[in-house]
Amino acid sequence: MDNIQHSVGKYLVSPLVKNLDDGRFTAAVSIRSGRGSGMHDRVMRFTPHFGSHAAALRYAVDEGLHWVRERTAVRPASTTCAA
């Protein structure tokens, strides 16, 4: 098992790779946030199969970091027009 983790703000992104019986690999990622009793762990499993461990690992990292970036991106404040 790989022990590769990426810390991004309050999130810890941990890719997971599983060896399949046919020699291919499948990817998943754990995204953890919070501490103690407030800890939340989201696990996403992906459907593509990969020909190499490295490709599956890279996919899991990319997807996990993309998920975190979408949630931590600065969004413009909404403006309302007074009529």
MMTF fields as JSON, N, C-alpha, C and O atoms, coordinates in Angstrom:
{
  "mmtfVersion": "1.0.0",
  "mmtfProducer": "UNKNOWN",
  "numBonds": 331,
  "numAtoms": 332,
  "numGroups": 83,
  "numChains": 1,
  "numModels": 1,
  "chainsPerModel": [1],
  "groupsPerChain": [83],
  "chainIdList": ["A"],
  "bondAtomList": [4, 2, 8, 6, 12, 10, 16, 14, 20, 18, 24, 22, 28, 26, 32, 30, 36, 34, 40, 38, 44, 42, 48, 46, 52, 50, 56, 54, 60, 58, 64, 62, 68, 66, 72, 70, 76, 74, 80, 78, 84, 82, 88, 86, 92, 90, 96, 94, 100, 98, 104, 102, 108, 106, 112, 110, 116, 114, 120, 118, 124, 122, 128, 126, 132, 130, 136, 134, 140, 138, 144, 142, 148, 146, 152, 150, 156, 154, 160, 158, 164, 162, 168, 166, 172, 170, 176, 174, 180, 178, 184, 182, 188, 186, 192, 190, 196, 194, 200, 198, 204, 202, 208, 206, 212, 210, 216, 214, 220, 218, 224, 222, 228, 226, 232, 230, 236, 234, 240, 238, 244, 242, 248, 246, 252, 250, 256, 254, 260, 258, 264, 262, 268, 266, 272, 270, 276, 274, 280, 278, 284, 282, 288, 286, 292, 290, 296, 294, 300, 298, 304, 302, 308, 306, 312, 310, 316, 314, 320, 318, 324, 322, 328, 326],
  "bondOrderList": [1, 1, 1, 1, 1, 1, 1, 1, 1, 1, 1, 1, 1, 1, 1, 1, 1, 1, 1, 1, 1, 1, 1, 1, 1, 1, 1, 1, 1, 1, 1, 1, 1, 1, 1, 1, 1, 1, 1, 1, 1, 1, 1, 1, 1, 1, 1, 1, 1, 1, 1, 1, 1, 1, 1, 1, 1, 1, 1, 1, 1, 1, 1, 1, 1, 1, 1, 1, 1, 1, 1, 1, 1, 1, 1, 1, 1, 1, 1, 1, 1, 1],
  "groupList": [{"groupName": "MET", "atomNameList": ["N", "CA", "C", "O"], "elementList": ["N", "C", "C", "O"], "formalChargeList": [0, 0, 0, 0], "bondAtomList": [1, 0, 2, 1, 3, 2], "bondOrderList": [1, 1, 2], "singleLetterCode": "M", "chemCompType": "L-PEPTIDE LINKING"}, {"groupName": "ASP", "atomNameList": ["N", "CA", "C", "O"], "elementList": ["N", "C", "C", "O"], "formalChargeList": [0, 0, 0, 0], "bondAtomList": [1, 0, 2, 1, 3, 2], "bondOrderList": [1, 1, 2], "singleLetterCode": "D", "chemCompType": "L-PEPTIDE LINKING"}, {"groupName": "ASN", "atomNameList": ["N", "CA", "C", "O"], "elementList": ["N", "C", "C", "O"], "formalChargeList": [0, 0, 0, 0], "bondAtomList": [1, 0, 2, 1, 3, 2], "bondOrderList": [1, 1, 2], "singleLetterCode": "N", "chemCompType": "L-PEPTIDE LINKING"}, {"groupName": "ILE", "atomNameList": ["N", "CA", "C", "O"], "elementList": ["N", "C", "C", "O"], "formalChargeList": [0, 0, 0, 0], "bondAtomList": [1, 0, 2, 1, 3, 2], "bondOrderList": [1, 1, 2], "singleLetterCode": "I", "chemCompType": "L-PEPTIDE LINKING"}, {"groupName": "GLN", "atomNameList": ["N", "CA", "C", "O"], "elementList": ["N", "C", "C", "O"], "formalChargeList": [0, 0, 0, 0], "bondAtomList": [1, 0, 2, 1, 3, 2], "bondOrderList": [1, 1, 2], "singleLetterCode": "Q", "chemCompType": "L-PEPTIDE LINKING"}, {"groupName": "HIS", "atomNameList": ["N", "CA", "C", "O"], "elementList": ["N", "C", "C", "O"], "formalChargeList": [0, 0, 0, 0], "bondAtomList": [1, 0, 2, 1, 3, 2], "bondOrderList": [1, 1, 2], "singleLetterCode": "H", "chemCompType": "L-PEPTIDE LINKING"}, {"groupName": "SER", "atomNameList": ["N", "CA", "C", "O"], "elementList": ["N", "C", "C", "O"], "formalChargeList": [0, 0, 0, 0], "bondAtomList": [1, 0, 2, 1, 3, 2], "bondOrderList": [1, 1, 2], "singleLetterCode": "S", "chemCompType": "L-PEPTIDE LINKING"}, {"groupName": "VAL", "atomNameList": ["N", "CA", "C", "O"], "elementList": ["N", "C", "C", "O"], "formalChargeList": [0, 0, 0, 0], "bondAtomList": [1, 0, 2, 1, 3, 2], "bondOrderList": [1, 1, 2], "singleLetterCode": "V", "chemCompType": "L-PEPTIDE LINKING"}, {"groupName": "GLY", "atomNameList": ["N", "CA", "C", "O"], "elementList": ["N", "C", "C", "O"], "formalChargeList": [0, 0, 0, 0], "bondAtomList": [1, 0, 2, 1, 3, 2], "bondOrderList": [1, 1, 2], "singleLetterCode": "G", "chemCompType": "PEPTIDE LINKING"}, {"groupName": "LYS", "atomNameList": ["N", "CA", "C", "O"], "elementList": ["N", "C", "C", "O"], "formalChargeList": [0, 0, 0, 0], "bondAtomList": [1, 0, 2, 1, 3, 2], "bondOrderList": [1, 1, 2], "singleLetterCode": "K", "chemCompType": "L-PEPTIDE LINKING"}, {"groupName": "TYR", "atomNameList": ["N", "CA", "C", "O"], "elementList": ["N", "C", "C", "O"], "formalChargeList": [0, 0, 0, 0], "bondAtomList": [1, 0, 2, 1, 3, 2], "bondOrderList": [1, 1, 2], "singleLetterCode": "Y", "chemCompType": "L-PEPTIDE LINKING"}, {"groupName": "LEU", "atomNameList": ["N", "CA", "C", "O"], "elementList": ["N", "C", "C", "O"], "formalChargeList": [0, 0, 0, 0], "bondAtomList": [1, 0, 2, 1, 3, 2], "bondOrderList": [1, 1, 2], "singleLetterCode": "L", "chemCompType": "L-PEPTIDE LINKING"}, {"groupName": "PRO", "atomNameList": ["N", "CA", "C", "O"], "elementList": ["N", "C", "C", "O"], "formalChargeList": [0, 0, 0, 0], "bondAtomList": [1, 0, 2, 1, 3, 2], "bondOrderList": [1, 1, 2], "singleLetterCode": "P", "chemCompType": "L-PEPTIDE LINKING"}, {"groupName": "ARG", "atomNameList": ["N", "CA", "C", "O"], "elementList": ["N", "C", "C", "O"], "formalChargeList": [0, 0, 0, 0], "bondAtomList": [1, 0, 2, 1, 3, 2], "bondOrderList": [1, 1, 2], "singleLetterCode": "R", "chemCompType": "L-PEPTIDE LINKING"}, {"groupName": "PHE", "atomNameList": ["N", "CA", "C", "O"], "elementList": ["N", "C", "C", "O"], "formalChargeList": [0, 0, 0, 0], "bondAtomList": [1, 0, 2, 1, 3, 2], "bondOrderList": [1, 1, 2], "singleLetterCode": "F", "chemCompType": "L-PEPTIDE LINKING"}, {"groupName": "THR", "atomNameList": ["N", "CA", "C", "O"], "elementList": ["N", "C", "C", "O"], "formalChargeList": [0, 0, 0, 0], "bondAtomList": [1, 0, 2, 1, 3, 2], "bondOrderList": [1, 1, 2], "singleLetterCode": "T", "chemCompType": "L-PEPTIDE LINKING"}, {"groupName": "ALA", "atomNameList": ["N", "CA", "C", "O"], "elementList": ["N", "C", "C", "O"], "formalChargeList": [0, 0, 0, 0], "bondAtomList": [1, 0, 2, 1, 3, 2], "bondOrderList": [1, 1, 2], "singleLetterCode": "A", "chemCompType": "L-PEPTIDE LINKING"}, {"groupName": "GLU", "atomNameList": ["N", "CA", "C", "O"], "elementList": ["N", "C", "C", "O"], "formalChargeList": [0, 0, 0, 0], "bondAtomList": [1, 0, 2, 1, 3, 2], "bondOrderList": [1, 1, 2], "singleLetterCode": "E", "chemCompType": "L-PEPTIDE LINKING"}, {"groupName": "TRP", "atomNameList": ["N", "CA", "C", "O"], "elementList": ["N", "C", "C", "O"], "formalChargeList": [0, 0, 0, 0], "bondAtomList": [1, 0, 2, 1, 3, 2], "bondOrderList": [1, 1, 2], "singleLetterCode": "W", "chemCompType": "L-PEPTIDE LINKING"}, {"groupName": "CYS", "atomNameList": ["N", "CA", "C", "O"], "elementList": ["N", "C", "C", "O"], "formalChargeList": [0, 0, 0, 0], "bondAtomList": [1, 0, 2, 1, 3, 2], "bondOrderList": [1, 1, 2], "singleLetterCode": "C", "chemCompType": "L-PEPTIDE LINKING"}],
  "groupTypeList": [0, 1, 2, 3, 4, 5, 6, 7, 8, 9, 10, 11, 7, 6, 12, 11, 7, 9, 2, 11, 1, 1, 8, 13, 14, 15, 16, 16, 7, 6, 3, 13, 6, 8, 13, 8, 6, 8, 0, 5, 1, 13, 7, 0, 13, 14, 15, 12, 5, 14, 8, 6, 5, 16, 16, 16, 11, 13, 10, 16, 7, 1, 17, 8, 11, 5, 18, 7, 13, 17, 13, 15, 16, 7, 13, 12, 16, 6, 15, 15, 19, 16, 16],
  "groupIdList": [1, 2, 3, 4, 5, 6, 7, 8, 9, 10, 11, 12, 13, 14, 15, 16, 17, 18, 19, 20, 21, 22, 23, 24, 25, 26, 27, 28, 29, 30, 31, 32, 33, 34, 35, 36, 37, 38, 39, 40, 41, 42, 43, 44, 45, 46, 47, 48, 49, 50, 51, 52, 53, 54, 55, 56, 57, 58, 59, 60, 61, 62, 63, 64, 65, 66, 67, 68, 69, 70, 71, 72, 73, 74, 75, 76, 77, 78, 79, 80, 81, 82, 83],
  "secStructList": [7, 7, 7, 7, 7, 3, 3, 3, 6, 6, 3, 3, 3, 3, 3, 3, 3, 3, 3, 7, 6, 6, 1, 7, 3, 3, 3, 3, 3, 3, 3, 3, 3, 1, 7, 4, 4, 4, 7, 3, 3, 3, 3, 3, 3, 3, 3, 3, 3, 3, 1, 1, 2, 2, 2, 2, 2, 2, 2, 2, 2, 2, 2, 2, 2, 2, 2, 2, 2, 2, 2, 2, 1, 7, 7, 7, 7, 7, 7, 7, 7, 7, 7],
  "xCoordList": [0.849, 0.0, 0.885, 1.878, 0.501, 1.268, 0.919, -0.223, 1.913, 1.683, 1.925, 2.719, 1.233, 1.368, 0.149, -0.984, 0.383, -0.714, -0.395, 0.761, -1.439, -1.295, -2.164, -3.372, -1.552, -2.293, -2.594, -1.685, -3.888, -4.315, -5.304, -6.455, -4.851, -5.715, -6.172, -5.351, -7.474, -8.013, -8.2, -8.686, -7.823, -8.046, -6.763, -5.675, -6.913, -5.824, -6.27, -7.232, -5.572, -5.916, -4.981, -3.761, -5.579, -4.796, -5.267, -6.379, -4.43, -4.814, -4.702, -3.86, -5.563, -5.574, -5.592, -6.342, -4.765, -4.716, -4.901, -4.3, -5.747, -6.0, -5.605, -5.933, -4.894, -4.489, -5.662, -6.193, -6.081, -7.177, -6.632, -5.444, -7.497, -7.082, -6.535, -5.707, -6.983, -6.539, -5.245, -4.829, -4.61, -3.347, -3.505, -2.516, -4.732, -4.958, -5.128, -5.097, -5.304, -5.401, -6.639, -7.091, -7.176, -8.291, -7.887, -7.043, -8.495, -8.099, -9.248, -10.421, -8.878, -9.818, -9.046, -7.817, -9.77, -9.098, -9.902, -11.132, -9.182, -9.782, -9.485, -8.349, -10.524, -10.354, -10.878, -12.078, -9.962, -10.303, -10.243, -9.376, -11.196, -11.168, -11.648, -12.34, -11.28, -11.691, -10.767, -9.805, -11.089, -10.289, -11.213, -12.328, -10.732, -11.476, -12.868, -13.06, -13.843, -15.216, -15.824, -16.874, -15.174, -15.661, -15.013, -15.179, -14.268, -13.567, -14.551, -15.481, -14.321, -15.148, -14.21, -13.238, -14.49, -13.658, -14.54, -15.455, -14.264, -15.006, -14.117, -12.948, -14.661, -13.912, -14.624, -15.822, -13.868, -14.415, -13.704, -12.474, -14.486, -13.944, -14.244, -15.341, -13.268, -13.398, -13.564, -13.027, -14.309, -14.598, -13.514, -13.411, -12.702, -11.687, -10.701, -10.392, -10.221, -9.145, -7.89, -7.963, -6.736, -5.47, -4.478, -4.508, -3.607, -2.6, -1.404, -0.61, -1.265, -0.122, -0.545, -1.513, 0.218, 0.001, 0.177, -0.602, 1.204, 1.503, 0.359, 0.032, -0.25, -1.357, -2.57, -3.226, -2.867, -3.993, -3.731, -4.629, -2.509, -2.131, -2.257, -2.803, -1.756, -1.814, -3.277, -3.623, -4.121, -5.536, -6.206, -6.946, -5.948, -6.55, -6.11, -6.931, -4.824, -4.309, -4.955, -5.434, -4.968, -5.538, -7.009, -7.435, -7.783, -9.211, -9.432, -10.302, -8.648, -8.777, -8.431, -9.151, -7.332, -6.93, -7.928, -8.193, -8.477, -9.492, -10.725, -11.269, -11.164, -12.322, -12.063, -12.93, -10.866, -10.527, -10.488, -11.033, -9.856, -9.746, -11.117, -11.337, -12.037, -13.387, -14.063, -14.839, -13.779, -14.433, -13.698, -14.265, -12.454, -11.691, -11.44, -10.824, -11.912, -11.709, -12.479, -13.586, -11.874, -12.532, -13.588, -13.294, -14.797, -15.902, -16.262, -16.257, -16.571, -16.951, -18.241, -19.147, -18.296, -19.504, -20.645, -20.463, -21.803, -22.952, -23.39, -23.373, -23.769, -24.234, -25.711, -26.174, -26.417, -27.844, -28.102, -27.482, -28.996, -29.365, -30.629, -31.627, -30.573, -31.77, -32.605, -32.098, -33.855, -34.725, -35.39, -36.156],
  "yCoordList": [-1.188, 0.0, 1.238, 1.317, 2.195, 3.432, 4.325, 4.362, 5.039, 5.984, 7.394, 8.151, 7.732, 9.047, 9.858, 9.474, 10.977, 11.833, 13.267, 13.689, 14.005, 15.414, 16.214, 15.991, 17.143, 18.003, 19.313, 20.013, 19.635, 20.864, 21.555, 21.134, 22.621, 23.309, 22.357, 21.72, 22.257, 21.379, 19.94, 19.1, 19.646, 18.323, 17.501, 18.036, 16.188, 15.238, 14.284, 13.537, 14.308, 13.5, 12.295, 12.441, 11.09, 9.849, 8.948, 8.423, 8.76, 7.882, 6.413, 6.043, 5.592, 4.158, 3.417, 3.779, 2.38, 1.593, 0.127, -0.375, -0.555, -1.977, -2.761, -2.38, -3.863, -4.776, -5.691, -6.344, -5.756, -6.634, -7.996, -8.131, -8.994, -10.356, -10.457, -11.324, -9.586, -9.644, -8.863, -8.715, -8.365, -7.643, -6.14, -5.406, -5.676, -4.235, -3.669, -4.402, -2.366, -1.675, -0.794, -0.321, -0.582, 0.337, 1.384, 1.131, 2.55, 3.673, 4.13, 4.0, 4.666, 5.297, 6.39, 6.443, 7.253, 8.297, 8.563, 8.567, 8.782, 9.166, 10.645, 11.091, 11.4, 12.822, 13.05, 12.953, 13.353, 13.494, 14.959, 15.715, 15.334, 16.682, 16.614, 15.674, 17.604, 17.665, 16.873, 16.248, 16.919, 16.219, 15.613, 16.085, 14.574, 13.96, 13.525, 12.913, 13.847, 13.422, 14.172, 13.778, 15.252, 16.011, 15.596, 16.274, 14.481, 14.041, 13.449, 12.729, 13.768, 13.244, 12.675, 13.328, 11.473, 10.831, 10.458, 9.646, 11.048, 10.758, 9.857, 10.172, 8.739, 7.831, 7.759, 7.483, 8.011, 7.912, 6.784, 6.732, 5.881, 4.781, 5.084, 5.527, 4.844, 5.211, 3.973, 2.91, 4.111, 2.97, 2.643, 1.48, 3.586, 3.189, 2.175, 2.21, 1.278, 0.361, 0.815, 1.369, 0.578, 1.099, -0.031, -1.056, 0.174, -0.823, -0.812, -1.752, 0.245, 0.31, 0.901, 1.654, 0.529, 1.054, 2.567, 3.295, 3.034, 4.47, 5.265, 6.355, 4.729, 5.435, 5.528, 6.568, 4.453, 4.459, 5.433, 6.161, 5.442, 6.344, 7.801, 8.629, 8.101, 9.471, 9.917, 11.053, 9.029, 9.352, 9.661, 10.638, 8.832, 9.037, 10.37, 11.106, 10.681, 11.954, 13.124, 14.07, 13.058, 14.151, 14.386, 15.529, 13.312, 13.446, 13.991, 14.835, 13.51, 13.992, 15.462, 16.22, 15.867, 17.274, 18.164, 19.288, 17.668, 18.428, 18.654, 19.758, 17.618, 17.731, 18.79, 19.616, 18.762, 19.731, 21.142, 22.068, 21.315, 22.655, 23.245, 24.444, 22.398, 22.891, 23.433, 24.386, 22.844, 23.253, 24.364, 24.997, 24.606, 25.641, 26.863, 27.832, 26.821, 27.954, 29.159, 29.036, 30.311, 31.549, 31.869, 32.001, 31.988, 32.306, 33.781, 34.305, 34.443, 35.855, 35.989, 35.162, 37.04, 37.298, 37.635, 38.345, 37.124, 37.423, 38.864, 39.361, 39.497, 40.881, 40.917, 40.223, 41.706, 41.869, 43.318, 44.231, 43.505, 44.861, 45.264, 44.543, 46.403, 46.925, 47.658, 48.512, 47.329, 47.966, 49.194, 49.855],
  "zCoordList": [0.0, 0.0, 0.0, 0.722, -0.822, -0.9, 0.272, 0.728, 0.748, 1.835, 1.308, 1.866, 0.233, -0.383, 0.023, -0.264, 0.689, 1.119, 0.742, 0.747, 0.417, 0.074, 1.026, 1.111, 1.741, 2.651, 1.933, 1.487, 1.828, 1.166, 2.09, 2.207, 2.749, 3.701, 4.789, 5.448, 4.978, 6.021, 5.545, 6.303, 4.306, 3.718, 3.647, 3.436, 3.826, 3.625, 2.526, 2.701, 1.394, 0.225, 0.18, 0.112, 0.219, 0.221, -0.917, -0.865, -1.952, -3.054, -2.644, -1.825, -3.226, -2.952, -4.285, -5.19, -4.404, -5.632, -5.273, -4.324, -6.05, -5.817, -7.058, -8.182, -6.836, -7.894, -8.223, -7.325, -9.482, -9.888, -10.312, -10.604, -10.344, -10.709, -12.126, -12.407, -13.021, -14.416, -14.67, -15.819, -13.607, -13.751, -13.899, -13.873, -14.054, -14.134, -12.728, -11.74, -12.659, -11.374, -11.367, -12.41, -10.179, -9.998, -8.961, -8.102, -9.053, -8.2, -7.316, -7.665, -6.166, -5.243, -4.519, -4.583, -3.835, -3.06, -1.794, -1.807, -0.712, 0.561, 0.772, 0.615, 1.133, 1.425, 2.833, 3.092, 3.731, 5.15, 5.554, 5.116, 6.408, 6.978, 8.416, 8.806, 9.192, 10.59, 11.5, 11.054, 12.792, 13.802, 14.844, 15.064, 15.469, 16.57, 16.163, 15.112, 17.01, 16.733, 15.552, 15.045, 15.109, 13.963, 12.653, 11.639, 12.659, 11.461, 10.459, 10.821, 9.2, 8.112, 7.057, 6.675, 6.586, 5.569, 4.387, 4.518, 3.246, 2.012, 1.167, 0.943, 0.698, -0.166, -1.509, -1.579, -2.572, -3.924, -4.649, -4.682, -5.231, -6.029, -7.488, -7.828, -8.342, -9.744, -10.621, -10.31, -11.716, -12.582, -13.602, -13.991, -14.06, -15.047, -14.454, -13.263, -15.311, -14.928, -15.652, -16.749, -15.035, -15.541, -15.777, -15.097, -16.743, -17.073, -16.15, -16.149, -15.36, -14.441, -13.098, -12.991, -12.094, -10.744, -10.752, -10.136, -11.451, -11.491, -12.117, -11.647, -13.172, -13.829, -12.904, -12.843, -12.189, -11.25, -10.109, -9.687, -9.617, -8.528, -8.962, -8.233, -10.139, -10.669, -10.838, -10.513, -11.341, -11.53, -10.193, -10.079, -9.186, -7.862, -7.26, -6.713, -7.357, -6.831, -7.569, -6.944, -8.893, -9.687, -9.352, -9.189, -9.251, -8.948, -7.536, -7.324, -6.579, -5.204, -5.077, -4.427, -5.693, -5.632, -6.374, -5.948, -7.471, -8.205, -7.326, -7.292, -6.62, -5.729, -4.657, -4.373, -4.061, -3.009, -3.582, -2.981, -4.724, -5.323, -5.639, -5.468, -6.101, -6.386, -5.135, -5.213, -3.997, -2.761, -2.029, -1.139, -2.387, -1.693, -2.573, -2.129, -3.815, -4.718, -4.198, -3.675, -4.354, -3.947, -4.986, -6.174, -4.531, -5.431, -5.269, -4.156, -6.372, -6.264, -5.464, -5.563, -4.683, -3.894, -4.838, -5.827, -4.523, -5.385, -5.143, -4.017, -6.202, -6.092, -6.429, -7.334, -5.716, -5.993, -6.348, -5.802, -7.239, -7.652, -6.919, -6.928, -6.298, -5.631, -6.667, -7.394, -6.73, -7.73, -7.169, -7.87]
}
